[in-house]
Amino acid sequence: MSYGCYVHIPFCEGQKCPYCGFFSVPYSAYMADDYIPALLEQARRSSSPESDTLYIGGGTPSCLTATQLETLLVGLQKILPLSSNAEITVELNPENVSEDLATLLFHCGATRVSLGAQSLVQRQLSVLGRKHTAERTITALNILKRNSFLTSIDLIFGVPGQQLEEWDATINRAIELDPDHISIYCLSFEEGTPFAYALRKGLIAPVGSEKEHKMFYSAREKLMTAGYEHYEISNFSKPGKSSKHNTKYWTGEGYIGIGAGAHSYIQGPPRWIRMSVVSNVHSFLRRIDSAEQLWDFVESLDLPKRVAEFLMLRLRLLEGFSVEDVARCLPELDAIHFVDLLRPLESAQRLIHDSGRIRIPPELLFVSDSVILACVHVTESYVRQVALKHRNISDDIDMAEYISNFRGADEPGPQK
């Protein structure tokens, strides 16, 4: 099974968006000139297995100069063992897209662009602190289409003060623009962000779970009616146009992270390992120069954690999982018995088991966390017994807390 490769560009132009909790620093041409060669050096040292996806994310990759982007893309494709038909995605901000940039990316091998639109209503863009206008997103998307890219746009709902009519207007407009892929994310107030501070001070207020629920299902109905397939809780695509790279996260496939703050997942057996690179650009550059260890976190996942992650990630997919998936990803378990333990949740109509697959009913997708935690609870005793038998348990932790922490660290979210 091929791996994916994620490359983190931690730079943003000017002030960081007030909702963004991802690692980033202000763009510096001098620092970026040092950072790009360091990324390529890490790639050389990584001994990466063959990959069929390459994802350049951030931060804001499009704040790099044309020369920096070209050096990075061409260099990575020379160093990494990418398959001939690899999906190569670059995140871009609408205000940075031009004919020249699109031409450069196309000739450098990029096949897909994820555009950080976030909204197509100007008032919402202002609340979110975005620099571009709704019209600029339309222009950017048209440029990318003319240059034969697969296109994806990110949209955020649950923005303070947002009305259902404004969200519907964004979705309707997005459908008219006809991108290949649309991601919708409910705004979260990440600790340490200006939005979280404003929330604590009472300067802004969440729209509320009832309105968020209506926004999610209104978007889902409109997108599916327009021919988009709902394949993951937050993601919709035209047939055959789903994100191959992000699907690796949800199906538990391995991926290599390159750059400051990037995460890697080494898929077992015999060991399943999660690692992250130091989240500091200066430390990253120093460690590259001195050939020091880049990882500031390495964890060998025990069986209970792997089961929790399997349930959390697989059940985000509309197709769910099969007995065969359990047997392949969790070989220590009796897969049939594990699935049988979930039967009470089927009886309670919190899971569906049909055509050999277990999945969350559509009407519970927006409250999927509670279903996933219930799945962990009903299987926990059996999983611990097997883990103790195989001596594959590291510590006694609260699995609900573990899932919450894991989601905050690794789950794909709105573009920065």
N, C-alpha and C positions, 0 to 999 in steps of 0.2 A: 504494500500500500504506500503510495507516494506521500511525502510530507508537504507542508506548506511553509512558506518563509515570509515573515513579517519584518519590515524594516521601519524603525521609528525615527521620524524627523521631529525633534522636540521644539522647533522654532515656530513662533507666531509673530505676525506683524503687529506692532503697537500693543495696545492694551488687550489683555486676555478677555475672552467673552465671560460675562459675569456668572454663567451657569456651569462653566467647564471645570471639572475636577481632574482632568488628565494632566500628566506631567508635561510642562512646556516652559520655555524661557523666551524672552524677547529675541528677535532675529538680530544677528550680528554677522555681517559679511565675512569678517575676519575669523570668527568662531566657526562659521559654516565651512569656510575654506579648509579649516583643520578637521572638521567633523566628517566630511565626506570621505577623505582618504582613510580615516579611522574606521568608518563603517566597512569599507572595502577590505581593510586589514582583518577585521573581525570575521568577515565572510570567508577569507582565505584560511583562517585558523579553525573555522567551525566544523570542518569535516561533515558538512551537511549531506544527508542522504538525498536521493533524487527528489525534486519537488515539482509539482505540477501547478502550483500557484505562487505568485510573488505579490505582496501587498505593501505599497509604500504609504504609510499613514502618519498621523501626527497628533498634536501640532498642526502645522500647515505646510505640507510639502511644496505647495505652489508659491510660497514666499521665497524659495530658493531661486537663484538666477538660472538662466537658460544653460549656462556652462556647467553649473553645479548639478543640475538635474541630468544633463547629458552624461557627465562624468559618472554619476551614480548609476543610472540605468544601464549604460553600456558596460560599465565595470562589473556590476552584479551579474549580468548575463554571461560575461566571460568567466567569472569565478564560480558561480553556483551551478550545480548539475540540474539545470531546468529541463523539463521535457520539451519537445519541439512544439507542442500545442499548449504550453502553459498559459494560464490566465494571469495577466499582469495588470494589476489595478493600481491607480494613483489617485489619492484624494486631492481634490482641488477646491478652492473657494471661488465662487462665481466672479468676484471682482478681478481675479488674476487671469481668467481665461481669455485668450486671444487666438487669432488664426495662427500666429507664429508659434505660440506655445503648443497648440494642438498638433501642428505639423511636426514640431520637434519631438513630442511624445510619441506620435505615431511612428516616426522613423527610428525612434529609440526602442521600439518593440512593445510599448504599452498597448493593451487591447481593451481596457475597461477603465472608466473614470467614475469615481464616486464624488458627487457634487454636494457640498454642504449648503444646501438651500435654506433649510430649517423652516421657512415659511414663504408663502407667496402673497402675503398681506403685509403692506408696508408698516402698519402700526405694530404688528407682532415682531417684525425684524428690529424695530427701534427698541422694543422692550428687551429683546434678546441681545442687544448690543452689537448687532451685525453691521458690517460696513456697506454691504451691497444693497441694491434695491431689488424689488421683485422683477422689474423689467430686465435688470442685469442678469438674473438667473435665466430668464427666457433666452436672452442673447447668447449666453454661455452654452446653454444646452443645444441650441441650434448649431453653433460652431462645432461642438463635439460630434453631433450627428453627421454633419457634412464631412467630417474626417473619419467616419466609419468606426467610431468607438461604441462599444456597449456602454450604456449610460445608466447611472443610478443616482437618485436624489434622496437625501435625508430630510425628514420633516419632523418637527416637534409639536406635540399638543400638550395641553395642560399648562400653558404659559399664563402667568398671573394676568388677570383681567380679560383673558381670551373668552370670546363667546362662541357657542356652537356654530353660529352662522359664519363666523370668520374661519373656523377650522374647515367647515364644509366648502367654503370658497377656495381655500388652499387646495383641498383634495380635488375639487372639480377642475381647478386650473392645472393641477399636476397631471390629471388624466388627459386633458387637452394637449399638454406638451408631449405626451406619449413616450416617456423614458422606458427603458427595458426593465427597470427595477425601481421600486419605491420602498424605502424603510420609514416606518413611523415609530417615534419614541415618545413615551410619556416623560415629561420633564421631572427630574428628581433634583432635590436640593442637596447637593453634595457638600459635605463638611469642608470648611475652609474656603468656600467660594463666596463672592459678594452676594449672590442670591440667598445663600444660607444665612449670612449675617443679617440681610434685610428682613428675612423671614423671622428671625429671632427678635428683631427690634420692632416688628409689627409694621414695617414699611411696605411689605408686599404680602399677599396671601395666596395660598394654593387655590385652584379653582374648585377643588373638592372631588371626592372619589365618584360621586354620582355623575357629575358632568364629564369627568375623565372617561367613565364607563360608556357614556353616550357617544363621546367623541371617537373612541376606539371602534365601537361597533358601527357607527355611521360611516367611518372611513372604510372599514372592512366590507360593508355591503356595497359601497360605491365602487371600490377597486375590483371586487370580484365580479360585479355586474359588467365592468369595463373589460373583463377578460384577463385580469391579473390573477395568478394563482397564489393563494395564501399558504406559504410553505413553512413559515416559522412565525412565532407570535408577532414579531415586529416587522416581518419582511414579506413583500409581495413581488412577484415577477411575472413577466410574460412566460409562456411555456418554454422550458429549456434555457431560461436566462437567469436562474438563481445564482447567488454568489457561491462559487466553488470554494473560495478561500474561507469565508465565514462558516460554511457548512462543515468544514473540518473541525471547528470548535465544537459544534453541536453534536457531531457524531463521534467525538473522542479520538480523532486522528491526530497524529503528531504534527508539530510545527516548530520551527526554529525562529527565535527572536533575535534580531540584530539591531544594535543601537542602545543608547542610554534609556533605561526604563522598560526595555522590551522583555516579553515573557517567552519562554520556550516550554514545550511539553514533549517529553520523550515517551513514546508509546511502548508499553511492554507487550508480551512478557519478555524477560523475567521481572523487570522492574519498570514501574511507571514513575517518572520523575518530572517535577515542575521546577523551573528555575527562572530567575529574573536578573537582568543586568542592572548594575548600580544606576540609580536614578539621579545622576548628577553629571552634567556634560563635562565639567572640568575633571572630575574623578575618572570618568570614562576615557577621556583623552590621555590622562596621565597613566592609567593602567594599560592602555594600548601601547603607549610609548615604552613603558618599562616591562611589557610582556607579563603583567600581573594577572591574577584571576579576575575576570570581569563580573562574575556572579556575586551578588550580595545576598542571594537567597536561593537555597537548594533544598527541595523537600522530596523525599521518597514517599509516595502516596500509599498508605495502607489500604486494606480492603474496605473498611467502612467509608473512608473518604471517597474512594473510587466509586462505590455504589451510590453515594449521595450525589456525586457529580454526574454519574450516568443518568440517574433519574432527573436531575435538574436540567441537564442539557438536552437529553433525548426527548423529554416531554415538552420542550419548547417547539419541537418540530411537529407540524400538523400530522405527519405520518406516524409519529410515536416510535415504538420499537417492537421488535419481535423476540420470540424465544431464542432464535438464532443469534440475534444481536447480543442478548444477555450471555449466551454461551461463548461468543467470540470475545467480548470485552471484559467479562467477569468469569474467567474459566474456572475459578475455584468453586463457584456456586453450582448447585443443581438448578439449571435454568428453568425447568418445568416447575419445580417446587417454588422457586422464587416468584414466578408469574402467578402461581396458584395463591400465594399469600396476598396478592392484590385483589382477589375476587370480592372481598367485602366492599371495596371501593367501587367495583362495578355494580354491585347490588344497590349501593347508595347513589348510583348515577353520577359518580365523580370521575369515573374512568369508563372508556368504551373499549371493548375487546371484540374486534371483528376482522375478518379476512386475515387472521393470524397476527394482528398487530394491536398493541395497547396504546391508547392515546387519550388526551384530555378532550372532553366534549367542547364543541365550539363555544357554547354559552358560558363556559367556565375559563376560557383562555385568559381573560383579563384578571382573573383571580387565581392564576395558575400556581402561585407560590404556596397557597394553602393546600392545594391538591398534592403538590410535590412533597411538602412536609408530611402530609398524611401517608404518602407512599413510603417515605423514609421510616416513619413511625411503625407501620405494620410489618416492615421487613427487618427492622433493626435487630431484634432478638436473634433471628436466624443468622443474619450477617455476622453478628458478634461471635456466635458459636463457631461458625466456619473460620472466622479470622483467628480465634484463639486456637483452634485445631491446627491451623497452618502457621501459627505464630506470626500472623500478618496484621497486627494491630499495634499502634504506637502509643496512644494515650487515650484517656477517657475524656472526650470532649463533647460539648453540646452541638449536635449535628445541625440544628437550626441556625445557631450562631456561625458554624462553619460555612454553611450554604450562603448566608448573608455576606460574610467576608469574601468568599470566593467570587460571588457575583460582582461585588464592587471592584475586584481586582482584574477580572479576566473577561467579563462578558462584553461582547461588542456593543457599542452604543453610538450615539449621535456623533457625527464628525465634529471636530473641534473648530 
